[in-house]
Amino acid sequence: MSFKSIVRELKEMKDGIGNISRRGVEGKHWRRRTRSYIAPDQGPLSGALQQGQWANLPPELLLDIIQRVEESETSWPARNVVVFCASVCRSWREITKEIVKTPEECGRLTFPISLKQPGPRDSPIQCFIRRDRATSTYLLYFGLTPSEGQSDKLLLAARRIRRPTSTDFVISLVADDFSRASNTYVGKLRSNFLGTKFTIYDSQPPYDTAVQPNSRSSRRFHSKQVSPRVPACNYSVATISYELNVLRTRGPRRMQCTMHSIPISSIQEGGTAPTPTSFPQPFDEQFSPSPCLRKKDPVTDICSTSLSEPLVPVQGSGDPLILKNKAPRWHEHLQCWCLNFRGRVTVASVKNFQLVASVEPSHNVSAVEQDKVILQFGKIGKDIFTMDYRYPLSAFQAFAICLSSFDTKPACE
C-alpha cells in the first residue's frame, strides 16, 4: 500500500468515515472547499480522546512516514496528502509542521500560512489570476496556466468594493466568504479617490514579535458584533504609488511600492525577511478580550476613510525595501514598449509590469540582486493574468500589488 493510501485511510478513520469507498470523494475535497486547514487544537480532554489511536505510533516511524510523504508529494493536488497528515491528531500535526519548510527554503506552498511567508530566492513561484467582471472578484491560482478540468489550486481570492471616495479589495482564503469578521480574512487593499495611491493592510503583523495595537483607530468591529476569537486589527504593511501622467504621454504605468514591513537589508548578503510562522492565536473566551475590543465605544464603520490603521515599522533600524518598475525598451519594429517576460506574458497591456529593487549605492546591494525581477504581472488572455513572485515578497503581498493594477486610473494613463 502506498503512503498516499495510508494517509487517506488515516484521515477517513479520524473523521469517522470508515468506508473506504469514499476515498474518491476525499480526493476531490480540496477542489470543492478551496482551502486546506490544519486541524485545530482541542480543549483539555484526556490524552486518549484528544490524540486517538494513531498517536501511539513510534515517533521514529511517524517521522519517517511523514518525511517520505512530504518528499514524494511535491505538487498540488497530491500535496493535499501532507495536509491530511497534519489533520490526524496533535502529535502528527506537530511533526508535520517541523518537517514542512517555508517557501523560501523549499519553494513549495503547503499550509495557508505559506501565503504570508517570503517566496524562494532562486526561482519564482508561478501563479495566475482569473478575473470575473460580473462579480468583481479576482482569484489567484497556483500553476503556470489554467487547466481544462478546472482543477487548479486556489490560493487567495479578492473582491472589489467601490466606495464614494475609495476602492477596497478585500482578500480572503476562500472565494465564497469576503466578510472581514471571518477567520478566512487575510487583509485588504485600499485606494485613494484618484486611484494613484494604494495601501496594503495585513490582518496580522508580519513578524511574530510585533506588539498588538491598542488604539481605537485599529478596531475594525464592535466587540458585540464579532466573536472574541476573531482578530480585529489591520496593519499597514505597504504603500503603492502610481505616477501621474499629466501630459497624457504614451507608455507603461510608472509605479513604486514601499514595503514598510520588509527592510532593505533583506536583499543584502546574509539578510532575512520577516517570516510569520502561524496565524494570530484566537482570543480565548475565558480571558478578557483584547484592549482594542475592551472599551464600550459606539460601533465604528470599517468603511470610514477616517480610520488610520497602525503602520508596521521596519524590523530593525534600516530603511524599507522600495520596488520600482523595470524600465522597458522601445521596439522600433513593433512600435511599442517591450519587456522580457520570458514567455509568461503574451498580450500587450498597460497593466503589465516587472518590479525590481530600488537601491542606493550606500545600501551595498549586489548588481545581481538589483537586476533580479521580484514580481512580474501580465496578461495572457481575456481576464487571465500571470503572477510570478519571489523572495522577499509573499504571495499575499504580491497579489495585493497586482490587484492595484486592476483599479481604474484615469490620471495615470
C-alpha positions in Angstrom: 0.0 0.0 0.0 1.4 3.4 -1.0 2.0 6.2 1.6 -0.8 8.2 0.0 -3.3 5.4 0.6 -2.1 5.0 4.2 -2.6 8.7 4.9 -6.0 8.8 3.2 -7.1 5.8 5.3 -5.9 7.5 8.5 -7.8 10.7 7.5 -11.0 8.7 6.9 -10.8 6.8 10.2 -10.1 10.1 12.0 -13.3 11.6 10.6 -15.3 8.5 11.4 -15.9 7.7 7.7 -15.0 4.0 8.0 -16.0 3.4 4.4 -13.0 3.0 2.0 -15.2 3.7 -1.0 -15.3 7.3 -0.1 -11.7 7.9 -0.9 -12.6 9.3 -4.2 -14.7 12.0 -2.5 -11.9 12.8 -0.1 -9.6 13.1 -3.0 -11.7 15.9 -4.6 -12.4 17.6 -1.3 -9.7 20.2 -1.9 -11.4 21.3 -5.2 -14.7 22.0 -3.6 -13.6 23.7 -0.4 -10.7 25.6 -1.9 -8.9 25.6 1.4 -6.6 23.4 3.4 -6.6 24.0 7.2 -4.7 22.2 9.9 -6.9 20.6 12.4 -7.4 23.0 15.4 -6.2 22.1 18.9 -8.9 20.7 21.1 -9.8 21.6 24.6 -8.4 20.0 27.8 -9.6 16.5 27.0 -8.0 13.2 28.1 -5.0 12.1 26.0 -6.8 9.1 24.6 -9.7 11.1 23.4 -7.6 14.0 22.2 -5.0 12.2 20.3 -6.7 9.0 19.1 -5.2 5.6 18.3 -2.8 6.9 15.6 -0.9 9.0 18.2 0.6 5.8 19.6 2.8 5.2 16.6 6.6 5.2 17.5 7.9 8.7 16.9 10.8 7.4 14.7 8.3 5.6 12.4 5.9 8.5 12.3 8.8 10.9 11.4 9.9 8.6 8.6 6.4 8.2 7.2 5.7 12.0 7.1 9.2 12.7 5.7 8.7 10.3 2.8 5.2 11.6 2.1 6.4 15.2 2.1 9.3 14.4 -0.3 7.1 12.4 -2.7 4.1 14.7 -2.9 5.6 17.9 -4.3 2.8 19.4 -6.3 -1.0 20.0 -6.0 -3.4 18.2 -5.7 -1.2 15.4 -4.5 0.3 17.7 -1.8 -3.0 17.7 -0.1 -1.9 14.5 1.5 0.7 16.4 3.6 -2.2 18.5 4.9 -4.1 15.3 5.8 -1.1 14.2 7.9 -1.3 17.4 9.9 -5.1 16.8 10.4 -4.8 13.3 12.0 -4.1 14.4 15.6 -1.9 16.8 17.6 1.3 14.8 17.6 1.0 14.3 13.8 0.4 18.0 13.3 3.5 19.0 15.3 5.8 16.6 13.5 4.4 17.7 10.1 4.9 21.4 10.9 8.5 20.6 11.8 9.2 18.7 8.6 7.5 21.1 6.1 9.7 24.0 5.3 8.9 27.5 4.3 8.5 28.5 0.6 11.8 30.3 0.9 13.6 27.1 1.8 11.7 24.5 -0.3 9.9 26.6 -3.0 6.5 24.9 -2.2 3.2 26.1 -0.8 1.6 23.8 1.7 -0.3 25.4 4.6 -2.3 28.7 4.5 0.5 30.5 6.4 2.8 29.8 3.4 0.9 32.5 1.6 2.3 35.1 4.0 5.9 33.8 4.0 8.5 35.0 1.6 8.9 33.1 -1.7 12.0 31.2 -2.8 15.2 33.1 -3.6 16.3 31.2 -6.7 13.3 30.6 -8.9 9.9 32.4 -8.7 6.6 30.7 -7.7 4.4 30.9 -10.8 0.7 31.6 -10.4 -2.2 33.1 -12.4 -5.1 35.4 -11.7 -8.6 34.9 -13.1 -10.8 38.0 -13.2 -14.6 37.7 -13.0 -16.1 41.0 -14.2 -19.7 40.1 -13.3 -18.9 39.6 -9.6 -15.9 41.9 -9.3 -13.8 39.0 -8.0 -10.2 38.0 -8.6 -9.0 34.5 -7.9 -5.3 33.6 -7.5 -4.4 30.1 -8.5 -1.2 28.1 -8.2 0.2 26.9 -11.6 1.5 28.1 -14.9 -1.8 28.4 -16.8 -5.4 27.5 -16.2 -6.1 23.8 -16.7 -9.0 22.4 -18.7 -10.5 20.4 -15.9 -11.0 23.4 -13.5 -8.8 21.5 -11.0 -6.5 24.4 -10.2 -5.4 25.1 -6.6 -7.0 28.3 -5.3 -4.6 30.3 -3.1 -6.3 33.6 -2.5 -9.5 35.4 -3.6 -10.3 39.1 -3.6 -13.5 41.2 -4.2 -13.5 44.8 -5.3 -15.8 47.1 -3.4 -16.3 50.6 -4.8 -17.0 53.4 -2.3 -17.7 57.1 -2.8 -14.1 58.2 -2.1 -12.0 55.0 -2.5 -12.0 51.4 -3.6 -11.4 48.4 -1.4 -10.1 44.9 -2.4 -11.0 42.5 0.4 -8.7 39.5 0.3 -9.8 36.1 1.6 -8.6 32.5 1.7 -11.8 31.3 0.0 -13.9 32.5 -2.9 -17.2 32.5 -1.2 -16.6 34.5 2.1 -15.3 38.0 2.0 -16.5 39.1 5.4 -13.9 40.9 7.5 -15.3 39.2 10.5 -14.5 35.8 9.1 -11.4 33.7 10.0 -10.7 33.5 6.3 -10.0 37.2 6.0 -6.3 37.9 5.4 -6.1 41.5 4.5 -7.2 44.3 2.1 -6.1 46.8 -0.4 -7.4 50.4 -0.3 -7.0 53.1 -2.9 -7.4 56.9 -2.7 -10.0 58.8 -4.7 -7.9 59.2 -7.9 -6.6 55.6 -7.8 -3.0 56.8 -7.7 -2.1 55.6 -4.2 -2.9 52.3 -2.5 -2.3 50.9 1.0 -1.9 47.2 1.8 -3.4 46.1 5.1 -2.5 42.8 6.7 -4.7 41.1 9.2 -1.6 40.2 11.3 1.8 41.7 12.0 4.5 40.4 9.6 6.6 39.2 12.5 5.5 37.2 15.4 7.1 39.6 18.0 5.1 42.6 16.9 3.1 44.4 19.6 -0.7 44.3 19.1 -2.0 47.9 18.7 -4.4 49.1 21.3 -5.6 52.3 19.7 -9.2 52.9 18.9 -8.3 53.5 15.2 -7.2 49.9 14.7 -10.5 48.4 15.7 -12.5 47.0 12.8 -15.6 46.0 14.6 -17.5 46.5 17.9 -16.9 43.7 20.4 -20.6 42.8 20.4 -20.6 42.3 16.7 -17.7 39.9 16.4 -16.8 36.7 18.1 -13.9 37.3 20.6 -12.0 34.6 18.7 -11.7 36.8 15.6 -8.7 39.2 15.4 -9.9 42.7 14.8 -6.9 44.7 13.7 -5.4 45.8 10.4 -1.7 46.6 9.9 -0.5 48.9 7.2 2.4 47.0 5.6 3.0 48.7 2.2 2.0 51.6 0.0 1.8 51.6 -3.8 2.1 54.9 -5.7 1.4 55.5 -9.4 3.0 58.4 -11.1 0.5 61.0 -12.6 0.6 61.2 -16.3 -0.2 65.0 -16.7 1.0 65.2 -20.3 -1.0 62.1 -21.3 2.1 60.6 -23.0 2.0 57.1 -24.2 3.8 54.4 -22.3 3.5 51.9 -19.4 2.4 53.0 -16.0 5.1 54.0 -13.5 4.7 52.7 -10.0 6.6 52.5 -6.8 6.0 50.1 -3.9 7.3 50.9 -0.4 7.3 47.7 1.7 7.2 49.1 5.2 7.4 45.6 6.7 10.4 44.5 4.7 13.8 46.1 5.4 16.3 46.8 2.5 18.7 44.6 4.4 16.6 41.5 3.4 18.2 41.6 -0.1 21.7 42.3 1.2 24.1 39.4 1.6 23.0 37.4 4.6 19.8 39.3 5.0 16.5 37.9 6.0 12.8 38.9 5.5 10.1 38.7 8.2 8.6 35.3 8.2 5.4 34.7 10.3 5.1 31.1 11.5 1.4 31.0 12.3 -1.8 33.0 12.1 -2.7 35.1 15.1 -3.8 32.9 18.0 -7.6 33.2 18.7 -8.7 35.1 21.7 -9.6 32.7 24.5 -13.1 33.3 25.7 -12.1 32.6 29.3 -9.7 35.6 29.3 -10.5 39.2 28.9 -10.8 40.5 25.3 -8.1 42.4 23.5 -7.6 46.1 24.6 -8.9 47.2 21.3 -12.2 45.4 22.0 -12.5 46.1 25.7 -13.9 49.7 25.6 -17.6 50.1 25.1 -17.4 52.6 22.4 -20.0 53.2 19.7 -19.8 51.0 16.6 -17.3 52.3 14.1 -17.8 51.7 10.5 -14.9 50.0 8.9 -15.7 51.7 5.6 -14.9 55.1 7.0 -11.9 56.6 5.4 -11.0 58.5 8.5 -9.6 55.4 10.1 -5.8 55.3 10.1 -4.6 51.8 10.8 -1.3 51.5 12.5 1.8 51.4 10.3 4.1 48.5 10.8 7.6 49.7 11.4 10.5 48.1 9.6 12.2 45.4 11.7 15.5 46.8 12.9 16.8 50.3 12.1 17.2 50.0 8.3 15.3 51.6 5.5 12.3 49.9 4.0 12.5 48.0 0.7 11.3 50.0 -2.3 10.3 48.4 -5.5 10.1 50.2 -8.9 9.2 49.4 -12.4 11.9 47.8 -14.5 12.5 50.2 -17.4 11.1 48.9 -20.7 12.8 49.4 -24.0 11.2 50.9 -27.2 11.0 48.3 -30.0 11.3 50.2 -33.3 9.9 47.4 -35.4 6.9 46.7 -33.2 6.5 50.4 -32.3 5.8 49.6 -28.7 7.4 49.4 -25.2 8.7 45.9 -24.5 9.9 43.8 -21.5 11.3 40.3 -21.5 8.7 38.3 -19.6 10.3 35.0 -20.7 7.2 33.8 -22.3 4.9 34.3 -19.3 3.1 37.3 -20.9 1.6 37.1 -24.4 -0.8 40.1 -24.6 0.2 43.7 -24.7 -1.5 45.7 -21.9 -0.9 48.8 -19.8 -1.3 46.6 -16.7 1.9 44.5 -17.5 4.8 45.3 -15.2 8.0 44.0 -13.7 9.3 45.2 -10.3 12.9 45.3 -9.2 14.5 46.7 -6.1 15.2 50.5 -6.0 18.5 50.8 -4.1 21.2 53.4 -3.4 24.9 52.8 -3.6 25.1 53.1 0.2 22.8 50.1 0.6 25.6 47.7 -0.6 23.3 45.5 -2.7 24.9 43.4 -5.4 24.2 44.1 -9.1 22.7 40.6 -9.4 20.1 41.4 -6.8 19.4 44.8 -8.3 18.6 43.2 -11.7 16.5 40.4 -10.3 12.8 40.6 -11.0 11.0 40.3 -7.7 7.4 40.4 -9.1 6.1 40.3 -12.6 2.5 40.5 -13.8 1.0 40.4 -17.2 -1.9 39.4 -19.5 -2.1 36.1 -21.3 -5.8 36.1 -22.4 -9.2 37.6 -21.7 -9.4 38.1 -17.9 -6.4 35.8 -17.4 -3.1 37.2 -16.0 0.1 35.6 -14.8 1.8 36.5 -11.5 5.3 35.3 -10.7 6.8 36.3 -7.4 10.0 35.5 -5.4 11.8 36.5 -2.2 11.3 38.7 -0.2 7.7 39.1 -1.2 4.9 36.8 0.0 2.0 35.5 -2.1 -0.3 37.8 -0.2 1.8 40.9 -0.8 2.4 40.1 -4.4 -1.3 39.5 -5.0 -2.2 42.8 -3.3 0.3 44.7 -5.5 -1.2 43.1 -8.7 -4.7 44.0 -7.6 -3.8 47.6 -7.6 -3.3 47.3 -11.4 -6.9 46.4 -11.9 -8.3 49.6 -10.4 -9.3 52.5 -12.8 -6.5 55.1 -13.0 -7.7 57.9 -15.4 -4.9 60.2 -14.1 -2.1 57.8 -14.8 -2.9 56.8 -18.4 
